[in-house]
Amino acid sequence: MATAVLRSPDGRVRPIWRFLIAAVLAVLCWISVGLLLRPDLISPLAVIAFAIVVSVNVSIFVALSLTLDRAIRPMAYIGFSTDVPVARLIATGFAFGAAMVSLAVLAIATGGTVSFRWRMDGAMLQLAAMQMAVYPIAALHEELMFRGYPFQRLMESIGAWPAVIILSLLFAVPHLYNPNSTIFAAFNTAAVGSLLGGAYLLTRSLWLPWGIHWGWNLALAVGYGLSVSGFDTDGPVDGLAMGPEWLTGGAYGIEGGASGSIAIVVGFGVLLWLVRRPGLISASAPPPSTYVIASSSPSSSSSSPSDSSSSPFPSSE
């Protein structure tokens, strides 16, 4: 009985336990590095901290993939497949994220006012350079945590969209502790988490969601000089959004207002459009079961449990 609870018919540890093991180890790594280094958000120490967390979590997920999942290509298995056009997916995602931010700024300009002031001095350029170093690796860290191995194993256990919903809600939780956070901001964060989860499902890789996440943050901070998830940003562009707080998000920024909600809703529409036209971003990566050593168990000879984590979008096959 105990064996049945712990192991699937193919002899592997059940995906729900693999999810829990990975999630606990990843969170412990995140907390430990944060407590040890205590970095400011935009600083060289933050780059080091995020790099450490990403490296350790990739190592953890690769080790779990090799041992518990029997993966023969662990990096592809956890979402870094090279069977898709990596550069195109990242670039498309980056443009996607930046376009959503631009739409939110346009919504504020329509219902309120936005102004921008240039501050082209050495100090501001240095801050912009630091942001350009921090945001891609910070986005990669969050995608690994919330769309990487743990999410994929939960998806294998309970299905794609239930896993998207659960991980999106968990994605919103850390943001509740950001400066000036609100329930509206948490709702928008969970919504964009669902969009990023959908981007993973569309491609079965982390490249597109990473690009979206990176493009959103960098465009918001460096391109428009506005707050990112409650954190004020300094750089060559000093942006100011004025209008009703329900629209602008107030001190939290567009992610806490209706402007952000509008951008996210349109983003979902674009994602659904891409589902109908998979050729624009190429076919998705193979199902995770492709990278798993077949079991010799007769009960699993017809299919692997990992097949349940295949993309729910038939048109992207």
Residue frames as qw, qx, qy, qz and C-alpha x, y, z in Angstrom:
[[0.000, 0.885, 0.466, 0.000, 0.00, 0.00, 0.00],
 [0.304, -0.801, 0.105, 0.504, 2.78, 2.42, 0.95],
 [0.427, -0.131, 0.598, 0.666, 4.54, 1.63, -2.32],
 [0.234, 0.620, 0.660, 0.354, 1.39, 2.45, -4.29],
 [0.122, -0.941, -0.243, 0.203, 1.13, 5.83, -2.57],
 [0.350, -0.711, 0.319, 0.520, 4.75, 6.69, -3.26],
 [0.223, -0.282, 0.722, 0.591, 5.29, 5.17, -6.69],
 [0.630, 0.394, -0.143, -0.653, 3.49, 5.16, -10.03],
 [0.953, 0.131, 0.251, -0.107, 2.85, 1.92, -11.96],
 [0.697, 0.644, -0.249, 0.194, 6.00, 2.63, -13.99],
 [0.816, -0.190, -0.290, 0.463, 8.09, 2.46, -10.82],
 [0.280, 0.411, -0.133, 0.858, 8.89, 6.18, -10.64],
 [0.089, -0.343, -0.565, 0.745, 8.07, 8.34, -7.62],
 [0.184, 0.747, 0.635, 0.070, 4.63, 9.81, -8.17],
 [0.322, 0.530, 0.144, 0.771, 4.67, 13.29, -9.74],
 [0.371, -0.853, -0.173, -0.324, 2.93, 14.94, -6.78],
 [0.759, -0.569, 0.032, 0.316, 5.84, 13.90, -4.52],
 [0.631, 0.168, 0.191, 0.733, 8.36, 15.06, -7.11],
 [0.014, 0.779, 0.221, 0.586, 6.54, 18.41, -7.19],
 [0.564, -0.817, -0.081, -0.090, 6.63, 18.76, -3.41],
 [0.800, -0.290, 0.091, 0.517, 10.30, 17.77, -3.15],
 [0.477, 0.378, 0.220, 0.762, 11.32, 20.23, -5.87],
 [0.147, -0.833, -0.224, -0.484, 9.16, 23.06, -4.48],
 [0.669, -0.732, -0.050, 0.118, 10.53, 22.70, -0.94],
 [0.742, -0.155, 0.158, 0.633, 14.15, 22.56, -2.10],
 [0.332, 0.547, 0.267, 0.721, 13.70, 25.54, -4.44],
 [0.307, -0.873, -0.171, -0.338, 12.05, 27.69, -1.76],
 [0.752, -0.582, 0.014, 0.309, 14.74, 26.77, 0.79],
 [0.637, 0.130, 0.202, 0.732, 17.40, 27.82, -1.72],
 [0.077, 0.734, 0.273, 0.617, 15.62, 31.10, -2.42],
 [0.504, -0.844, -0.112, -0.145, 15.20, 31.94, 1.28],
 [0.808, -0.382, 0.048, 0.447, 18.73, 30.87, 2.24],
 [0.529, 0.281, 0.189, 0.778, 20.44, 32.98, -0.42],
 [0.095, -0.798, -0.236, -0.547, 18.22, 35.95, 0.40],
 [0.636, -0.768, -0.068, 0.009, 18.99, 35.75, 4.11],
 [0.796, -0.205, 0.107, 0.560, 22.69, 35.25, 3.49],
 [0.442, 0.223, 0.244, 0.834, 23.25, 38.07, 0.99],
 [0.005, -0.764, -0.464, 0.449, 20.29, 40.42, 1.69],
 [0.362, 0.093, 0.384, 0.844, 20.70, 42.19, -1.66],
 [0.293, 0.512, 0.134, -0.796, 19.00, 45.40, -2.76],
 [0.744, 0.490, 0.426, -0.156, 16.78, 44.81, -5.78],
 [0.629, 0.752, -0.039, 0.193, 18.96, 46.70, -8.27],
 [0.314, -0.822, 0.474, 0.027, 22.58, 46.10, -7.28],
 [0.419, 0.493, -0.759, -0.072, 25.58, 43.95, -8.19],
 [0.233, -0.176, 0.876, -0.385, 24.78, 41.81, -5.16],
 [0.718, 0.285, 0.332, -0.541, 21.31, 41.15, -6.57],
 [0.658, 0.526, -0.465, -0.273, 22.85, 39.87, -9.81],
 [0.161, 0.377, -0.890, 0.201, 25.05, 37.52, -7.79],
 [0.454, 0.000, 0.703, -0.548, 22.14, 36.37, -5.60],
 [0.777, 0.385, 0.085, -0.491, 19.84, 35.64, -8.55],
 [0.536, 0.530, -0.643, -0.133, 22.69, 33.89, -10.40],
 [0.071, -0.274, 0.902, -0.326, 23.32, 31.64, -7.38],
 [0.604, 0.162, 0.548, -0.556, 19.63, 30.80, -6.95],
 [0.745, 0.489, -0.192, -0.411, 19.20, 30.05, -10.67],
 [0.380, 0.497, -0.780, 0.006, 22.34, 27.87, -10.75],
 [0.214, -0.157, 0.872, -0.412, 21.42, 25.92, -7.62],
 [0.673, 0.267, 0.404, -0.559, 17.80, 25.41, -8.67],
 [0.684, 0.504, -0.417, -0.324, 18.82, 24.26, -12.16],
 [0.200, 0.389, -0.885, 0.161, 21.20, 21.79, -10.49],
 [0.428, 0.009, 0.731, -0.532, 18.45, 20.58, -8.16],
 [0.739, 0.392, 0.143, -0.529, 15.94, 20.15, -10.97],
 [0.557, 0.516, -0.624, -0.184, 18.47, 18.38, -13.20],
 [0.014, -0.281, 0.913, -0.294, 19.39, 16.01, -10.35],
 [0.568, 0.168, 0.591, -0.548, 15.73, 15.23, -9.68],
 [0.707, 0.497, -0.183, -0.468, 15.09, 14.74, -13.41],
 [0.408, 0.467, -0.783, -0.043, 17.95, 12.24, -13.68],
 [0.015, -0.151, 0.915, -0.374, 17.11, 10.29, -10.53],
 [0.398, 0.271, 0.674, -0.560, 13.37, 10.44, -9.91],
 [0.605, 0.573, 0.073, -0.548, 12.15, 11.09, -13.46],
 [0.732, -0.006, 0.596, 0.330, 14.73, 9.01, -15.39],
 [0.432, 0.875, 0.035, -0.216, 15.19, 11.81, -17.89],
 [0.818, 0.071, 0.253, 0.511, 17.89, 11.30, -20.52],
 [0.319, 0.448, 0.115, 0.827, 17.98, 15.00, -21.50],
 [0.305, -0.573, -0.598, 0.470, 17.34, 16.77, -18.20],
 [0.077, -0.307, 0.009, 0.949, 17.79, 20.35, -19.44],
 [0.273, -0.134, -0.591, -0.747, 15.23, 19.82, -22.19],
 [0.375, -0.420, -0.826, 0.022, 13.01, 17.98, -19.72],
 [0.238, -0.557, -0.490, 0.626, 12.83, 20.94, -17.31],
 [0.244, 0.872, 0.343, -0.249, 12.01, 23.41, -20.07],
 [0.059, -0.771, 0.387, 0.503, 15.24, 24.39, -21.82],
 [0.800, 0.290, 0.505, 0.144, 14.62, 22.42, -24.99],
 [0.083, -0.537, 0.453, 0.707, 16.80, 23.15, -28.01],
 [0.323, 0.294, 0.846, 0.305, 14.31, 21.36, -30.28],
 [0.171, 0.887, 0.428, -0.029, 12.63, 24.76, -30.77],
 [0.446, 0.582, -0.008, 0.680, 14.07, 28.04, -32.15],
 [0.502, -0.499, -0.445, 0.549, 15.35, 29.42, -28.85],
 [0.218, -0.147, 0.031, 0.964, 16.35, 32.91, -30.03],
 [0.203, -0.343, -0.512, -0.761, 13.06, 33.42, -31.88],
 [0.498, -0.595, -0.629, -0.049, 10.96, 32.42, -28.86],
 [0.440, -0.453, -0.317, 0.707, 12.91, 34.67, -26.49],
 [0.104, -0.021, 0.215, 0.971, 12.76, 37.62, -28.92],
 [0.311, -0.451, -0.613, -0.569, 9.04, 37.08, -29.58],
 [0.513, -0.598, -0.577, 0.215, 8.36, 36.87, -25.86],
 [0.358, -0.296, -0.150, 0.873, 10.42, 39.99, -25.15],
 [0.079, -0.156, -0.357, -0.918, 8.48, 41.97, -27.78],
 [0.433, -0.517, -0.688, -0.267, 5.21, 40.51, -26.43],
 [0.484, -0.546, -0.487, 0.480, 5.98, 41.63, -22.86],
 [0.221, -0.201, 0.027, 0.954, 7.16, 45.10, -23.93],
 [0.178, -0.307, -0.537, -0.765, 4.04, 45.53, -26.10],
 [0.442, -0.608, -0.659, -0.015, 1.74, 44.70, -23.17],
 [0.386, -0.480, -0.280, 0.736, 3.47, 47.32, -21.03],
 [0.077, -0.004, 0.299, 0.951, 3.15, 49.86, -23.86],
 [0.296, -0.487, -0.664, -0.484, -0.57, 49.10, -24.07],
 [0.456, -0.623, -0.545, 0.327, -0.95, 49.68, -20.31],
 [0.282, -0.328, -0.032, 0.901, 0.87, 53.02, -20.61],
 [0.081, -0.221, -0.515, -0.824, -1.41, 53.96, -23.52],
 [0.378, -0.605, -0.688, -0.135, -4.46, 53.12, -21.36],
 [0.394, -0.580, -0.344, 0.624, -3.17, 55.48, -18.66],
 [0.162, -0.121, 0.246, 0.948, -2.49, 58.20, -21.23],
 [0.196, -0.409, -0.651, -0.609, -6.10, 57.83, -22.42],
 [0.488, -0.684, -0.532, -0.109, -7.70, 57.95, -18.97],
 [0.498, -0.785, -0.066, 0.362, -5.12, 60.15, -17.24],
 [0.333, 0.898, -0.286, 0.022, -1.71, 61.53, -18.09],
 [0.889, -0.211, 0.099, 0.394, 1.82, 60.20, -18.43],
 [0.197, 0.950, -0.241, 0.028, 4.99, 62.24, -18.65],
 [0.920, -0.034, -0.002, 0.391, 8.63, 61.35, -19.15],
 [0.057, -0.963, 0.258, 0.045, 11.80, 63.21, -18.29],
 [0.836, 0.362, -0.285, 0.297, 15.26, 62.35, -19.60],
 [0.484, -0.824, 0.294, 0.019, 18.12, 62.11, -17.11],
 [0.884, 0.395, -0.137, 0.209, 21.07, 61.26, -19.29],
 [0.105, -0.832, 0.510, -0.192, 23.97, 61.39, -16.84],
 [0.359, 0.397, -0.840, 0.094, 26.55, 58.81, -15.86],
 [0.279, -0.110, 0.791, -0.533, 24.81, 57.70, -12.68],
 [0.724, 0.269, 0.242, -0.587, 21.49, 57.09, -14.44],
 [0.672, 0.469, -0.516, -0.249, 23.19, 55.17, -17.25],
 [0.120, 0.323, -0.898, 0.275, 24.92, 52.97, -14.68],
 [0.501, 0.065, 0.630, -0.589, 21.57, 52.25, -13.03],
 [0.766, 0.403, -0.103, -0.490, 20.07, 51.36, -16.41],
 [0.480, 0.451, -0.752, -0.033, 22.97, 49.00, -17.10],
 [0.145, -0.177, 0.867, -0.444, 22.42, 47.36, -13.70],
 [0.672, 0.225, 0.357, -0.608, 18.71, 46.92, -14.44],
 [0.720, 0.466, -0.383, -0.343, 19.54, 45.33, -17.77],
 [0.292, 0.347, -0.875, 0.172, 21.71, 42.84, -15.88],
 [0.287, -0.051, 0.756, -0.587, 19.25, 42.16, -13.06],
 [0.666, 0.213, 0.163, -0.696, 15.91, 41.82, -14.85],
 [0.703, 0.288, -0.563, -0.324, 16.71, 38.96, -17.26],
 [0.359, 0.159, -0.878, 0.274, 18.18, 36.77, -14.54],
 [0.312, 0.030, 0.589, -0.745, 15.45, 37.73, -12.04],
 [0.726, 0.222, -0.115, -0.641, 12.82, 36.79, -14.64],
 [0.609, 0.257, -0.745, -0.085, 14.60, 33.49, -15.31],
 [0.017, 0.128, -0.826, 0.548, 14.63, 32.77, -11.57],
 [0.524, 0.136, 0.408, -0.736, 10.86, 33.27, -11.29],
 [0.741, 0.292, -0.364, -0.482, 10.13, 31.25, -14.42],
 [0.414, 0.238, -0.867, 0.143, 12.20, 28.35, -13.09],
 [0.151, -0.018, 0.742, -0.653, 10.35, 28.53, -9.77],
 [0.494, 0.317, 0.439, -0.681, 6.82, 28.89, -11.12],
 [0.769, 0.481, -0.109, -0.406, 6.85, 27.47, -14.67],
 [0.243, 0.558, -0.793, -0.034, 9.81, 25.11, -14.39],
 [0.339, 0.081, -0.936, 0.047, 10.20, 21.61, -12.96],
 [0.157, 0.171, 0.759, -0.609, 7.80, 22.00, -9.97],
 [0.533, 0.361, 0.058, -0.763, 4.98, 23.34, -12.17],
 [0.527, 0.314, -0.669, -0.421, 5.57, 20.65, -14.78],
 [0.205, 0.010, -0.959, 0.194, 5.39, 17.86, -12.20],
 [0.313, 0.287, 0.566, -0.706, 2.21, 19.31, -10.68],
 [0.554, 0.383, -0.268, -0.689, 0.79, 19.47, -14.21],
 [0.393, 0.196, -0.885, -0.157, 1.71, 15.81, -14.66],
 [0.023, -0.112, -0.887, 0.448, -0.15, 15.02, -11.46],
 [0.228, 0.516, 0.617, -0.548, -3.38, 17.04, -11.67],
 [0.454, 0.686, 0.516, 0.239, -3.58, 18.34, -15.23],
 [0.444, 0.321, 0.114, 0.829, -2.46, 21.45, -17.08],
 [0.115, -0.655, -0.157, -0.730, -4.93, 24.19, -16.20],
 [0.691, -0.690, -0.213, -0.039, -5.42, 23.22, -12.51],
 [0.745, -0.212, -0.051, 0.630, -1.62, 23.39, -12.18],
 [0.267, 0.466, 0.148, 0.831, -1.56, 26.77, -13.95],
 [0.385, -0.764, -0.227, -0.464, -4.16, 28.15, -11.53],
 [0.782, -0.571, -0.152, 0.200, -2.41, 26.84, -8.41],
 [0.669, -0.071, 0.035, 0.739, 1.06, 28.03, -9.43],
 [0.123, 0.603, 0.208, 0.760, -0.34, 31.40, -10.54],
 [0.527, -0.792, -0.186, -0.245, -1.86, 31.92, -7.11],
 [0.797, -0.427, -0.019, 0.427, 1.44, 30.93, -5.51],
 [0.515, 0.342, 0.147, 0.772, 3.22, 33.30, -7.91],
 [0.132, -0.781, -0.181, -0.583, 1.13, 36.16, -6.48],
 [0.706, -0.638, -0.280, 0.128, 1.94, 35.37, -2.84],
 [0.631, -0.199, -0.071, 0.746, 5.54, 36.74, -2.70],
 [0.165, 0.432, 0.241, 0.853, 4.35, 39.93, -4.43],
 [0.422, -0.781, -0.419, -0.190, 1.95, 40.61, -1.55],
 [0.636, -0.599, -0.114, 0.474, 5.02, 41.60, 0.49],
 [0.463, 0.324, 0.192, 0.802, 6.23, 44.13, -2.09],
 [0.059, -0.268, -0.257, 0.927, 5.95, 47.84, -1.27],
 [0.383, 0.252, -0.004, -0.889, 2.46, 49.31, -1.75],
 [0.124, -0.069, -0.940, -0.311, 0.95, 45.96, -2.69],
 [0.553, 0.047, 0.216, -0.803, -2.85, 45.58, -2.88],
 [0.653, 0.172, 0.719, -0.166, -5.37, 42.81, -3.50],
 [0.629, 0.734, 0.046, -0.251, -5.86, 44.21, -7.01],
 [0.158, 0.741, -0.641, -0.124, -2.11, 43.93, -7.57],
 [0.422, -0.221, 0.875, -0.084, -2.17, 40.31, -6.36],
 [0.714, 0.462, 0.461, -0.254, -5.05, 39.55, -8.73],
 [0.512, 0.801, -0.241, -0.196, -3.16, 41.02, -11.69],
 [0.087, -0.609, 0.788, 0.030, -0.01, 39.13, -10.69],
 [0.595, 0.042, 0.791, -0.135, -1.93, 35.84, -10.58],
 [0.677, 0.653, 0.224, -0.254, -3.46, 36.69, -13.97],
 [0.359, 0.787, -0.482, -0.141, -0.11, 37.37, -15.60],
 [0.353, -0.382, 0.852, -0.062, 1.17, 34.17, -13.97],
 [0.721, 0.326, 0.583, -0.184, -1.62, 32.32, -15.78],
 [0.561, 0.795, -0.121, -0.199, -0.61, 34.00, -19.04],
 [0.042, 0.685, -0.726, -0.045, 3.00, 32.90, -18.53],
 [0.562, -0.084, 0.811, -0.141, 1.78, 29.39, -17.74],
 [0.727, 0.575, 0.304, -0.220, -0.20, 29.44, -20.98],
 [0.347, 0.815, -0.436, -0.160, 2.96, 30.53, -22.84],
 [0.270, -0.421, 0.866, -0.012, 4.73, 27.46, -21.45],
 [0.674, 0.238, 0.669, -0.205, 1.85, 25.19, -22.50],
 [0.604, 0.744, -0.008, -0.286, 1.93, 26.63, -26.00],
 [0.439, 0.734, -0.519, 0.001, 5.62, 25.85, -26.52],
 [0.950, -0.276, -0.123, 0.085, 6.48, 23.26, -23.82],
 [0.663, 0.161, -0.213, 0.700, 9.56, 25.33, -23.05],
 [0.343, -0.723, -0.318, 0.508, 10.54, 28.23, -20.80],
 [0.406, 0.043, 0.263, 0.874, 11.93, 30.42, -23.59],
 [0.065, -0.593, -0.456, -0.661, 8.69, 32.22, -24.49],
 [0.477, -0.804, -0.354, -0.032, 7.48, 32.90, -20.90],
 [0.607, -0.409, -0.038, 0.680, 10.99, 34.00, -19.92],
 [0.287, 0.240, 0.320, 0.870, 11.06, 36.45, -22.82],
 [0.238, -0.733, -0.454, -0.447, 7.61, 37.84, -21.91],
 [0.609, -0.704, -0.268, 0.248, 8.59, 38.26, -18.26],
 [0.569, -0.219, 0.110, 0.785, 11.92, 39.88, -19.14],
 [0.171, 0.409, 0.398, 0.803, 10.41, 42.22, -21.74],
 [0.350, -0.798, -0.440, -0.217, 7.64, 43.33, -19.36],
 [0.598, -0.675, -0.152, 0.406, 10.02, 44.24, -16.52],
 [0.516, -0.135, 0.213, 0.819, 12.69, 45.87, -18.66],
 [0.089, 0.547, 0.448, 0.701, 10.27, 47.95, -20.71],
 [0.405, -0.821, -0.390, -0.103, 8.50, 49.11, -17.57],
 [0.607, -0.651, -0.041, 0.454, 11.67, 50.03, -15.68],
 [0.456, -0.269, 0.339, 0.778, 14.13, 51.18, -18.33],
 [0.206, 0.400, 0.604, 0.658, 11.87, 52.06, -21.25],
 [0.212, -0.748, -0.407, -0.479, 9.21, 54.00, -19.32],
 [0.185, 0.318, -0.497, 0.786, 10.86, 54.63, -15.94],
 [0.636, -0.435, -0.089, -0.631, 7.81, 53.41, -14.00],
 [0.489, -0.425, 0.667, -0.368, 7.49, 51.27, -10.88],
 [0.584, 0.155, -0.766, -0.217, 7.90, 47.51, -11.24],
 [0.675, -0.347, -0.651, 0.012, 5.74, 45.51, -8.81],
 [0.503, -0.834, -0.224, 0.035, 5.85, 48.29, -6.23],
 [0.658, -0.385, 0.107, 0.639, 9.55, 49.04, -6.56],
 [0.225, 0.936, -0.030, -0.268, 10.47, 52.51, -7.80],
 [0.830, 0.161, 0.245, 0.475, 13.08, 52.52, -10.57],
 [0.077, -0.861, 0.180, 0.469, 15.79, 55.04, -11.33],
 [0.674, 0.124, 0.529, 0.501, 17.33, 55.38, -14.75],
 [0.208, -0.013, 0.337, 0.918, 17.66, 57.63, -17.80],
 [0.290, -0.435, -0.500, -0.690, 13.86, 57.83, -18.12],
 [0.053, 0.131, 0.673, -0.726, 11.87, 59.22, -15.21],
 [0.245, -0.368, -0.694, -0.569, 8.23, 58.33, -15.84],
 [0.187, 0.113, 0.551, -0.805, 5.21, 59.69, -14.02],
 [0.204, -0.367, -0.804, -0.421, 1.71, 58.23, -14.38],
 [0.164, 0.105, 0.432, -0.881, -1.15, 60.37, -13.09],
 [0.512, -0.174, -0.514, -0.666, -4.85, 59.60, -12.97],
 [0.795, -0.391, 0.053, -0.460, -7.31, 57.53, -10.96],
 [0.287, -0.519, 0.796, -0.120, -5.49, 55.04, -8.76],
 [0.807, 0.144, 0.533, -0.208, -7.75, 52.23, -9.98],
 [0.734, 0.677, -0.028, -0.033, -6.36, 52.86, -13.46],
 [0.301, 0.791, -0.498, 0.189, -2.70, 53.66, -12.78],
 [0.846, -0.122, -0.472, 0.218, -2.15, 51.28, -9.86],
 [0.408, -0.908, 0.060, -0.078, -0.85, 54.14, -7.72],
 [0.206, -0.790, 0.578, 0.017, 2.54, 53.66, -6.07],
 [0.776, -0.110, 0.618, 0.058, 2.57, 49.95, -7.00],
 [0.015, -0.365, 0.641, 0.675, 2.54, 50.72, -10.71],
 [0.565, 0.154, -0.416, -0.696, 0.54, 49.42, -13.65],
 [0.394, -0.006, -0.919, -0.009, 0.51, 45.88, -12.25],
 [0.038, -0.297, -0.751, 0.589, -1.79, 47.17, -9.49],
 [0.318, 0.418, 0.144, -0.839, -4.31, 48.92, -11.73],
 [0.721, 0.491, 0.420, -0.250, -6.85, 48.43, -14.49],
 [0.375, 0.779, -0.415, -0.285, -4.24, 49.51, -17.06],
 [0.114, -0.411, 0.904, 0.036, -2.31, 46.35, -16.26],
 [0.583, 0.223, 0.730, -0.279, -5.51, 44.28, -16.35],
 [0.618, 0.693, 0.021, -0.371, -6.30, 45.58, -19.85],
 [0.233, 0.673, -0.677, -0.186, -2.81, 44.65, -21.04],
 [0.310, -0.199, 0.922, -0.121, -3.08, 41.15, -19.56],
 [0.660, 0.419, 0.516, -0.350, -6.51, 40.51, -21.11],
 [0.561, 0.739, -0.237, -0.286, -5.22, 41.58, -24.52],
 [0.019, -0.563, 0.825, 0.045, -2.14, 39.42, -23.91],
 [0.554, 0.069, 0.805, -0.199, -4.39, 36.38, -23.40],
 [0.669, 0.638, 0.194, -0.329, -6.10, 37.22, -26.68],
 [0.333, 0.744, -0.547, -0.191, -2.77, 37.35, -28.49],
 [0.272, -0.343, 0.896, -0.075, -1.73, 34.06, -26.91],
 [0.663, 0.315, 0.630, -0.255, -4.94, 32.39, -28.10],
 [0.573, 0.757, -0.122, -0.289, -4.32, 33.83, -31.56],
 [0.083, 0.638, -0.760, -0.093, -0.83, 32.31, -31.54],
 [0.563, -0.051, 0.805, -0.183, -2.37, 28.95, -30.61],
 [0.715, 0.562, 0.351, -0.222, -4.28, 29.07, -33.90],
 [0.577, 0.784, -0.219, 0.063, -1.14, 30.02, -35.82],
 [0.812, -0.496, 0.208, 0.224, 1.65, 27.86, -34.37],
 [0.768, 0.389, 0.131, 0.492, 3.85, 28.45, -37.39],
 [0.061, 0.928, -0.070, 0.361, 4.51, 32.00, -36.20],
 [0.367, -0.750, 0.508, -0.210, 6.54, 30.71, -33.25],
 [0.357, 0.342, -0.864, -0.094, 7.24, 27.22, -34.62],
 [0.781, -0.276, -0.521, -0.205, 5.97, 23.89, -33.35],
 [0.568, -0.722, 0.277, -0.282, 6.18, 23.21, -29.62],
 [0.011, 0.518, -0.848, 0.108, 8.91, 21.11, -28.05],
 [0.562, -0.076, -0.805, -0.174, 8.28, 17.35, -27.73],
 [0.708, -0.606, -0.152, -0.329, 6.25, 16.14, -24.73],
 [0.295, -0.711, 0.591, -0.241, 8.32, 15.63, -21.56],
 [0.909, -0.103, 0.390, -0.110, 7.77, 11.87, -21.87],
 [0.748, 0.631, -0.182, 0.096, 10.01, 12.00, -24.95],
 [0.202, 0.717, -0.552, 0.374, 12.98, 12.65, -22.68],
 [0.642, -0.430, 0.508, -0.380, 12.18, 9.86, -20.19],
 [0.099, 0.277, -0.948, -0.118, 13.64, 6.36, -20.30],
 [0.721, -0.152, -0.391, -0.552, 10.81, 3.93, -21.03],
 [0.541, -0.379, 0.631, -0.407, 9.83, 1.70, -18.13],
 [0.243, 0.160, -0.935, -0.205, 10.01, -2.05, -18.42],
 [0.342, 0.160, 0.736, -0.562, 6.82, -2.36, -16.39],
 [0.124, 0.330, 0.848, 0.396, 4.03, -4.03, -18.43],
 [0.009, 0.761, 0.592, -0.264, 1.45, -1.66, -16.94],
 [0.006, -0.818, 0.045, 0.573, 3.24, 1.32, -18.43],
 [0.504, -0.040, 0.651, 0.566, 4.19, -0.16, -21.79],
 [0.319, 0.685, 0.593, 0.278, 1.37, 1.60, -23.64],
 [0.101, 0.848, 0.072, 0.515, 2.02, 5.13, -22.37],
 [0.464, 0.008, -0.483, 0.742, 3.94, 7.12, -19.83],
 [0.198, -0.768, -0.520, 0.317, 2.31, 9.22, -17.08],
 [0.259, -0.415, 0.115, 0.865, 4.37, 12.10, -18.37],
 [0.131, 0.350, 0.660, 0.652, 2.11, 12.21, -21.43],
 [0.148, -0.791, -0.588, 0.082, -0.48, 13.96, -19.26],
 [0.255, -0.711, -0.025, 0.655, 1.75, 17.01, -19.24],
 [0.403, 0.269, 0.549, 0.681, 1.53, 17.38, -23.01],
 [0.081, 0.097, -0.026, -0.992, 0.32, 20.71, -24.30],
 [0.353, 0.477, 0.730, -0.339, -3.49, 21.05, -24.20],
 [0.357, 0.687, -0.100, -0.625, -3.33, 23.03, -27.45],
 [0.811, 0.195, 0.531, 0.149, -3.74, 20.48, -30.29],
 [0.542, 0.833, 0.090, 0.062, -3.07, 23.05, -32.96],
 [0.055, -0.884, 0.464, 0.018, 0.48, 23.59, -31.72],
 [0.857, -0.192, 0.465, 0.111, 1.49, 19.98, -32.21]]
